[in-house]
Amino acid sequence: MKIAIGSDHAGYRLKEHLKVVLKAGGHAVEDFGTHSEEAVDYPPICAAVGRAVAAGTADRGVVLGGSGQGEQIAANKVRGVRAALCNDPRTARLAREHNDANVVAMGGRIVADELAAEILKTWLETPFAGGRHERRVRQIAEIEGEGAA
């Protein structure tokens, strides 16, 4: 898979760790920044990751920050993105099975490196269950389209 990844300064170290994990797993990685621990605003970075996923130039996206909350919110503003904050493997599995989440958010100040790698692996390997969940994902997309001009 091709994975778009981005973080703010608080998620930078975790981003660098997960890039190694992704590449070791055979994934292509496109890094949308940031490239240091110098303070930076996360919304443009998370939006860029989301746009890559929505446009199909990346299969999935990963956004990281201190808590992952703001990063998830910013990514979700991109039409077609279903970003889920997953700070444990169970929520990562459910985000994929039930919500077909195409972007995962994590907090670098919340999740340790090895747990983050486990969360990411679970999220990448879990298929969307479809069935009754397809209807709900469609409903989300319809809500998203309400604001379209």
MIMIBA-146750 format. One record per residue (C-alpha): residue number from 0; residue in one letter; x, z, y. Coordinates in steps of 0.001 Angstrom, whole numbers, plus 500000, padded with zeros to 6 digits. Layout:
BEGIN
num|residu|xx|zz|yy
NUM|A|X|Z|Y
...
This chain:
BEGIN
num|residu|xx|zz|yy
0|M|500000|500000|500000
1|K|500971|499553|503610
2|I|500634|502864|505439
3|A|500475|503278|509218
4|I|501786|506680|510301
5|G|502032|508475|513610
6|S|502468|511920|515062
7|D|502974|513887|518199
8|H|506020|516114|518710
9|A|504501|518962|516661
10|G|503969|516666|513673
11|Y|507263|514773|514014
12|R|509206|516649|511319
13|L|506353|516366|508826
14|K|506005|512658|509647
15|E|509659|512081|508858
16|H|509293|513950|505557
17|L|506164|512022|504553
18|K|507809|508688|505391
19|V|510446|509473|502755
20|V|507727|510482|500276
21|L|505746|507301|500938
22|K|508745|504999|500612
23|A|509815|506749|497385
24|G|506307|506054|496089
25|G|506746|502339|496746
26|H|504642|502141|499895
27|A|505503|500136|503000
28|V|505438|502293|506124
29|E|504832|501330|509744
30|D|505787|504148|512114
31|F|503818|504241|515376
32|G|505853|507155|516753
33|T|506705|509551|518142
34|H|510410|509373|517422
35|S|511550|512857|518447
36|E|510348|516384|519054
37|E|510108|515752|522790
38|A|506571|516519|524006
39|V|504235|513527|523920
40|D|500487|512943|524075
41|Y|498988|512118|520675
42|P|495833|510072|521510
43|P|497549|506689|522044
44|I|499626|507125|518881
45|C|496639|508081|516723
46|A|494575|505259|518195
47|A|497352|502792|517324
48|V|497369|504029|513717
49|G|493586|503740|513607
50|R|493627|500235|515073
51|A|496117|499097|512423
52|V|493821|500383|509679
53|A|490666|498971|511278
54|A|492330|495579|511774
55|G|493529|495494|508170
56|T|497229|495307|509032
57|A|497572|498671|507259
58|D|495691|499769|504155
59|R|495553|503416|505194
60|G|496740|505660|507995
61|V|498297|509088|508423
62|V|498165|511066|511687
63|L|499988|514347|512194
64|G|500144|516995|514872
65|G|500340|520746|515214
66|S|496924|521358|513665
67|G|495803|517799|512922
68|Q|492497|518448|514696
69|G|493061|516431|517859
70|E|494798|513696|515914
71|Q|491781|513329|513632
72|I|489428|513208|516611
73|A|491520|510568|518402
74|A|491798|508363|515305
75|N|488049|508615|514722
76|K|487364|507065|518128
77|V|488531|503718|516714
78|R|485589|501789|515271
79|G|485958|501517|511496
80|V|488156|504575|511090
81|R|487057|507449|508907
82|A|489749|510071|509515
83|A|489612|513351|507621
84|L|491538|516534|508312
85|C|492942|517557|504936
86|N|495059|520671|504762
87|D|494634|521080|501000
88|P|494405|518717|498001
89|R|490713|519411|497335
90|T|489587|518225|500764
91|A|491875|515200|500387
92|R|490201|514279|497099
93|L|486707|514782|498492
94|A|487505|512851|501669
95|R|488343|509821|499539
96|E|485676|510232|496832
97|H|482751|510963|499144
98|N|483704|509552|502550
99|D|486080|506695|501757
100|A|488426|508199|504367
101|N|490939|505576|505454
102|V|493018|507892|507660
103|V|494222|511370|506749
104|A|495175|513997|509336
105|M|497320|517060|508697
106|G|498826|519837|510749
107|G|502589|520153|510765
108|R|502229|523770|511901
109|I|499675|524442|509158
110|V|500911|522631|506034
111|A|504371|522978|504458
112|D|506259|519824|503471
113|E|505672|519983|499718
114|L|501983|520805|500074
115|A|501644|517925|502549
116|A|503243|515594|499991
117|E|500759|516799|497349
118|I|497836|516305|499754
119|L|499039|512809|500609
120|K|499539|511863|496947
121|T|496051|513100|496049
122|W|494521|511238|498991
123|L|496317|507978|498192
124|E|495492|508069|494480
125|T|491830|509063|494715
126|P|489368|506157|494631
127|F|486106|506041|496561
128|A|483315|507066|494189
129|G|480772|504666|495668
130|G|477217|505170|494443
131|R|475161|507428|496679
132|H|478180|507849|498935
133|E|478152|504142|499873
134|R|474804|504611|501582
135|R|476177|507495|503621
136|V|479307|505623|504652
137|R|477055|502733|505785
138|Q|474964|505189|507789
139|I|478102|506443|509518
140|A|479023|502849|510394
141|E|475520|502290|511800
142|I|475841|505353|514030
143|E|479224|504063|515152
144|G|477636|500754|516131
145|E|474944|502357|518301
146|G|477248|502500|521304
147|A|478331|498873|521004
148|A|477520|496659|523966
